[in-house]
Structures are given as structure tokens and as C-alpha cells.
């Protein structure tokens, strides 16, 4: 486990996504939450599966990529 990039809780990921301007879509009977935002006509969609929290580096990297940012920028939103 890296102290620079520790695992994140579901609450922390939602906080990060909110700070980037993402909004949750209504859930449709699944544990997967969809967070979306549109910038200059481009839609970004991040899938968050809270039962898998705390999230490891692979999932965090994937969510950062879906959000259109680097993992470093993703983590910087917590500070």
C-alpha cells in the first residue's frame, strides 16, 4: 500500500467526483452508481461500485481515467 495513494472509501470517491462537477444518475436496481458530467459536448461517465470499497489502485486508476483526469489529479481533489 502506498502512502501517496492510499485506498479510498466510497464516500471519498463521491466527494472527489462531486468536486469535479459530476452528478449521480438514478440507480436502476444495481450496486453500480453512474456519475456523469458533460464538458463542451463531451460526456464523462464514472462507474462506482460501493460494495467493492475500499477501492484499490486498479479501480482508482480506472475511475480517474473515466473522469478524464490522472490519478494524481484525482487524489488532489481530496486535499
DSSP file (Angstrom, degrees, kcal/mol; ACC not computed):
  #  RESIDUE AA STRUCTURE BP1 BP2  ACC     N-H-->O    O-->H-N    N-H-->O    O-->H-N    TCO  KAPPA ALPHA  PHI   PSI    X-CA   Y-CA   Z-CA
    1    1 A X              0   0    0      0, 0.0     2,-0.4     0, 0.0     5,-0.1   0.000 360.0 360.0 360.0 133.6    0.0    0.0    0.0
    2    2 A X        -     0   0    0      3,-0.6     5,-0.1     1,-0.1     0, 0.0  -0.736 360.0-152.0 -93.3 135.4    1.3    3.4   -1.0
    3    3 A X  S    S+     0   0    0     -2,-0.4     3,-0.5     1,-0.2    -1,-0.1   0.756 100.2  56.1 -75.8 -22.6    1.1    6.3    1.5
    4    4 A X  S    S+     0   0    0      1,-0.3     2,-0.4    -3,-0.0    -1,-0.2   0.899 122.6  24.8 -72.0 -40.7    1.0    8.7   -1.5
    5    5 A X  S    S+     0   0    0      3,-0.0    -3,-0.6    70,-0.0    -1,-0.3  -0.696  83.6 178.7-125.5  77.4   -2.0    6.9   -3.0
    6    6 A X        -     0   0    0     -3,-0.5    -3,-0.1    -2,-0.4    49,-0.1  -0.315  42.6 -82.1 -73.6 162.3   -3.9    5.1   -0.2
    7    7 A X        -     0   0    0     47,-0.1     2,-0.4     1,-0.1    49,-0.2  -0.281  49.1-134.8 -58.9 151.5   -7.1    3.1   -0.8
    8    8 A X  B     -A   55   0A   0     47,-1.3    47,-3.0    -3,-0.1    46,-0.6  -0.873   5.4-132.1-114.4 145.1  -10.2    5.3   -1.0
    9    9 A X     >  -     0   0    0     -2,-0.4     4,-2.1    45,-0.2     5,-0.2  -0.402  30.9-107.7 -83.0 168.2  -13.6    4.8    0.6
   10   10 A X  H  > S+     0   0    0      1,-0.2     4,-2.5     2,-0.2     5,-0.2   0.908 121.1  54.1 -62.1 -42.3  -16.9    5.2   -1.4
   11   11 A X  H  > S+     0   0    0      1,-0.2     4,-2.0     2,-0.2    -1,-0.2   0.898 108.2  49.5 -59.6 -42.1  -17.6    8.5    0.4
   12   12 A X  H  > S+     0   0    0      2,-0.2     4,-2.4     1,-0.2    -1,-0.2   0.909 110.3  49.9 -65.1 -42.3  -14.2    9.9   -0.6
   13   13 A X  H  X S+     0   0    0     -4,-2.1     4,-2.7     1,-0.2    -2,-0.2   0.915 111.1  49.1 -63.2 -42.9  -14.7    8.9   -4.3
   14   14 A X  H  X S+     0   0    0     -4,-2.5     4,-2.4     1,-0.2    -1,-0.2   0.885 110.3  51.7 -63.9 -37.9  -18.1   10.5   -4.3
   15   15 A X  H  X S+     0   0    0     -4,-2.0     4,-2.1    -5,-0.2    -2,-0.2   0.918 110.7  48.2 -63.0 -43.9  -16.6   13.6   -2.8
   16   16 A X  H  X S+     0   0    0     -4,-2.4     4,-1.3     2,-0.2    -2,-0.2   0.940 112.2  48.2 -61.9 -48.2  -13.9   13.7   -5.4
   17   17 A X  H  <>S+     0   0    0     -4,-2.7     5,-2.6     1,-0.2     3,-0.3   0.893 110.6  51.5 -62.6 -40.0  -16.5   13.3   -8.3
   18   18 A X  H ><5S+     0   0    0     -4,-2.4     3,-1.6     1,-0.2    -1,-0.2   0.903 106.3  54.5 -61.9 -40.7  -18.7   16.0   -6.8
   19   19 A X  H 3<5S+     0   0    0     -4,-2.1    -1,-0.2     1,-0.3    -2,-0.2   0.782 106.3  52.6 -66.4 -25.0  -15.8   18.4   -6.7
   20   20 A X  T 3<5S-     0   0    0     -4,-1.3    -1,-0.3    -3,-0.3    -2,-0.2   0.430 125.8-101.9 -87.7   0.4  -15.1   17.7  -10.4
   21   21 A X  T < 5S+     0   0    0     -3,-1.6    -3,-0.2     1,-0.3     2,-0.2   0.618  71.3 147.6  92.0  13.3  -18.8   18.6  -11.2
   22   22 A X      < -     0   0    0     -5,-2.6     2,-0.4    -6,-0.2    -1,-0.3  -0.537  30.0-158.4 -79.9 149.1  -20.1   15.0  -11.6
   23   23 A X  E     -B   36   0B   0     13,-2.4    13,-2.7    -2,-0.2     2,-0.2  -0.975  20.8-112.4-126.2 142.4  -23.7   14.3  -10.6
   24   24 A X  E     -B   35   0B   0     -2,-0.4     2,-0.3    11,-0.2    11,-0.2  -0.484  23.8-137.8 -74.4 142.7  -25.1   10.8   -9.8
   25   25 A X        -     0   0    0      9,-3.2     9,-0.3    -2,-0.2     2,-0.1  -0.652  39.0 -87.2 -87.6 154.0  -27.7    9.2  -12.1
   26   26 A X        -     0   0    0     -2,-0.3     2,-0.1     1,-0.1    -1,-0.1  -0.393  50.1-114.9 -60.2 137.7  -30.7    7.5  -10.5
   27   27 A X        -     0   0    0      1,-0.1     2,-0.2    -2,-0.1     6,-0.1  -0.452  17.5-152.1 -77.2 149.7  -29.8    3.9   -9.7
   28   28 A X        -     0   0    0      4,-0.3     3,-0.1    -2,-0.1    -1,-0.1  -0.484  63.5 -65.6-122.0  60.6  -31.6    1.1  -11.5
   29   29 A X  S    S+     0   0    0      1,-0.2     2,-0.3    -2,-0.2    -2,-0.0   0.747 105.9 101.7  72.3  25.1  -31.6   -1.9   -9.1
   30   30 A X  S    S-     0   0    0      2,-0.2    -1,-0.2     1,-0.0    -2,-0.1  -0.931  76.8-123.2-136.7 160.8  -27.8   -2.4   -9.1
   31   31 A X  S    S+     0   0    0     -2,-0.3    19,-0.7    -3,-0.1     2,-0.4   0.655  85.2  98.2 -78.1 -13.9  -25.0   -1.6   -6.8
   32   32 A X  E     - C   0  49B   0     17,-0.2     2,-0.4    18,-0.1    -4,-0.3  -0.618  61.4-157.4 -78.5 125.3  -23.2    0.3   -9.5
   33   33 A X  E     - C   0  48B   0     15,-3.6    15,-2.9    -2,-0.4     2,-0.5  -0.840   5.0-146.3-101.1 140.9  -23.6    4.0   -9.4
   34   34 A X  E     - C   0  47B   0     -2,-0.4    -9,-3.2    -9,-0.3     2,-0.5  -0.931  11.6-169.1-107.1 125.6  -23.2    6.1  -12.6
   35   35 A X  E     -BC  24  46B   0     11,-2.7    11,-3.0    -2,-0.5     2,-0.3  -0.966  15.1-176.5-113.6 128.9  -21.7    9.6  -12.1
   36   36 A X  E     +BC  23  45B   0    -13,-2.7   -13,-2.4    -2,-0.5     2,-0.3  -0.898  17.3 167.9-130.0 153.4  -21.9   11.9  -15.2
   37   37 A X  E     - C   0  44B   0      7,-1.8     7,-3.2    -2,-0.3     2,-0.4  -0.960  21.1-142.8-155.5 153.9  -20.9   15.3  -16.4
   38   38 A X  E     - C   0  43B   0     -2,-0.3     2,-0.4     5,-0.2     5,-0.2  -0.981  15.6-177.9-122.3 128.8  -20.7   17.0  -19.8
   39   39 A X  E >  S- C   0  42B   0      3,-2.8     3,-2.4    -2,-0.4    -2,-0.0  -0.987  73.2 -20.9-128.8 120.5  -18.0   19.4  -20.8
   40   40 A X  T 3  S-     0   0    0     -2,-0.4    -1,-0.1     1,-0.3     3,-0.1   0.870 128.5 -49.5  49.2  43.9  -18.0   21.1  -24.2
   41   41 A X  T 3  S+     0   0    0      1,-0.2     2,-0.5     0, 0.0    -1,-0.3   0.393 114.6 117.5  81.0  -4.3  -20.3   18.4  -25.6
   42   42 A X  E <   -C   39   0B   0     -3,-2.4    -3,-2.8     2,-0.0     2,-0.4  -0.860  55.0-146.1-100.5 128.0  -18.2   15.5  -24.3
   43   43 A X  E     -C   38   0B   0     -2,-0.5     2,-0.4    -5,-0.2    -5,-0.2  -0.784   9.6-164.5 -97.1 131.6  -19.8   13.2  -21.8
   44   44 A X  E     -C   37   0B   0     -7,-3.2    -7,-1.8    -2,-0.4     2,-0.4  -0.947   5.9-172.9-112.3 135.1  -17.8   11.6  -19.0
   45   45 A X  E     -C   36   0B   0     -2,-0.4     2,-0.5    21,-0.4    -9,-0.2  -0.989   3.5-168.7-133.0 124.3  -19.3    8.7  -17.1
   46   46 A X  E     -C   35   0B   0    -11,-3.0   -11,-2.7    -2,-0.4     2,-0.5  -0.947  11.9-147.2-114.6 129.6  -17.7    7.1  -14.0
   47   47 A X  E     -C   34   0B   0     -2,-0.5     2,-0.5   -13,-0.2   -13,-0.2  -0.846  14.4-171.2 -96.9 127.1  -18.9    3.8  -12.6
   48   48 A X  E     -C   33   0B   0    -15,-2.9   -15,-3.6    -2,-0.5     2,-0.7  -0.981   9.5-169.5-121.6 123.8  -18.7    3.5   -8.8
   49   49 A X  E >   -C   32   0B   0     -2,-0.5     3,-2.2   -17,-0.2     4,-0.2  -0.812   4.9-171.3-113.7  88.5  -19.4    0.1   -7.1
   50   50 A X  G >  S+     0   0    0    -19,-0.7     3,-2.2    -2,-0.7   -40,-0.2   0.775  77.8  66.5 -56.9 -34.0  -19.5    0.9   -3.4
   51   51 A X  G 3  S+     0   0    0      1,-0.3    -1,-0.3   -20,-0.2   -19,-0.0   0.729  96.9  58.9 -61.3 -16.7  -19.6   -2.7   -2.2
   52   52 A X  G <  S+     0   0    0     -3,-2.2    -1,-0.3     4,-0.0    -2,-0.2   0.465  92.4 153.5 -87.9  -0.9  -16.1   -3.1   -3.5
   53   53 A X    <   +     0   0    0     -3,-2.2   -44,-0.1    -4,-0.2     2,-0.1  -0.401  41.7  63.2 -71.5 151.1  -14.8   -0.3   -1.3
   54   54 A X  S    S-     0   0    0    -46,-0.6     2,-0.3    -2,-0.1   -45,-0.2   0.476  91.1-139.3 -71.1 143.6  -12.2    0.5   -0.1
   55   55 A X  B     -A    8   0A   0    -47,-3.0   -47,-1.3    -2,-0.1    -2,-0.1  -0.565  10.8-144.0 -82.3 133.2  -11.0    0.8   -3.6
   56   56 A X     >  -     0   0    0     -2,-0.3     4,-2.2    -4,-0.2     5,-0.2  -0.215  35.9 -88.1 -83.6 179.9   -7.5   -0.4   -4.6
   57   57 A X  H  > S+     0   0    0      1,-0.2     4,-2.6     2,-0.2     5,-0.2   0.831 122.3  56.3 -63.2 -36.0   -5.2    1.2   -7.1
   58   58 A X  H  > S+     0   0    0      2,-0.2     4,-1.9     1,-0.2    -1,-0.2   0.940 112.2  41.4 -63.0 -46.6   -6.6   -0.6  -10.2
   59   59 A X  H  > S+     0   0    0      2,-0.2     4,-2.6     1,-0.2    -2,-0.2   0.881 114.5  51.9 -69.7 -37.4  -10.1    0.6   -9.6
   60   60 A X  H  X S+     0   0    0     -4,-2.2     4,-2.5     2,-0.2    -2,-0.2   0.920 109.8  49.3 -65.0 -42.7   -9.0    4.1   -8.7
   61   61 A X  H  X S+     0   0    0     -4,-2.6     4,-2.2     1,-0.2    -1,-0.2   0.900 111.8  49.6 -61.5 -40.3   -6.9    4.4  -11.8
   62   62 A X  H  X S+     0   0    0     -4,-1.9     4,-2.4    -5,-0.2    -2,-0.2   0.916 111.5  47.5 -65.9 -43.9   -9.9    3.2  -13.9
   63   63 A X  H  X S+     0   0    0     -4,-2.6     4,-1.8     2,-0.2    -2,-0.2   0.891 111.3  51.4 -65.8 -38.5  -12.3    5.7  -12.2
   64   64 A X  H  X>S+     0   0    0     -4,-2.5     5,-2.4     2,-0.2     4,-0.6   0.922 110.7  48.7 -62.7 -43.3   -9.8    8.6  -12.8
   65   65 A X  H ><5S+     0   0    0     -4,-2.2     3,-1.0     1,-0.2    -2,-0.2   0.909 109.9  51.2 -63.4 -42.4   -9.4    7.6  -16.4
   66   66 A X  H 3<5S+     0   0    0     -4,-2.4   -21,-0.4     1,-0.3    -1,-0.2   0.843 109.0  52.5 -62.1 -32.8  -13.2    7.5  -16.8
   67   67 A X  H 3<5S-     0   0    0     -4,-1.8    -1,-0.3     2,-0.2    -2,-0.2   0.580 117.1-116.1 -79.9  -9.7  -13.3   11.0  -15.2
   68   68 A X  T <<5S+     0   0    0     -3,-1.0     2,-0.3    -4,-0.6    -3,-0.2   0.731  79.5 101.4  83.1  22.7  -10.8   12.3  -17.8
   69   69 A X  S   <S-     0   0    0     -5,-2.4    -1,-0.3    -6,-0.1    -2,-0.2  -0.858  73.6-101.0-131.9 167.2   -8.1   13.0  -15.2
   70   70 A X     >  -     0   0    0     -2,-0.3     4,-2.4     1,-0.1     5,-0.1  -0.412  36.1-110.0 -80.8 164.6   -4.8   11.4  -14.0
   71   71 A X  H  > S+     0   0    0      1,-0.2     4,-2.5     2,-0.2     5,-0.2   0.874 120.1  55.8 -61.8 -36.7   -4.7    9.5  -10.7
   72   72 A X  H  > S+     0   0    0      2,-0.2     4,-1.9     1,-0.2    -1,-0.2   0.926 110.0  44.0 -61.5 -46.3   -2.6   12.4   -9.3
   73   73 A X  H  > S+     0   0    0      2,-0.2     4,-0.9     1,-0.2    -2,-0.2   0.884 110.9  55.9 -66.1 -39.3   -5.3   14.9  -10.1
   74   74 A X  H >< S+     0   0    0     -4,-2.4     3,-0.8     1,-0.2    -2,-0.2   0.939 111.7  42.3 -57.8 -49.1   -8.0   12.6   -8.8
   75   75 A X  H >< S+     0   0    0     -4,-2.5     3,-2.0     1,-0.2     4,-0.4   0.841 104.3  65.9 -67.9 -33.6   -6.3   12.3   -5.4
   76   76 A X  H >< S+     0   0    0     -4,-1.9     3,-1.0     1,-0.3    -1,-0.2   0.740  87.4  70.2 -63.6 -20.8   -5.5   16.0   -5.3
   77   77 A X  T << S+     0   0    0     -4,-0.9    -1,-0.3    -3,-0.8    -2,-0.2   0.672  90.0  62.7 -70.2 -15.5   -9.3   16.7   -5.1
   78   78 A X  T <         0   0    0     -3,-2.0    -1,-0.2    -4,-0.2    -2,-0.2   0.721 360.0 360.0 -77.8 -21.7   -9.2   15.3   -1.6
   79   79 A X    <         0   0    0     -3,-1.0    -1,-0.2    -4,-0.4    -2,-0.2   0.455 360.0 360.0 -88.0 360.0   -6.9   18.0   -0.3
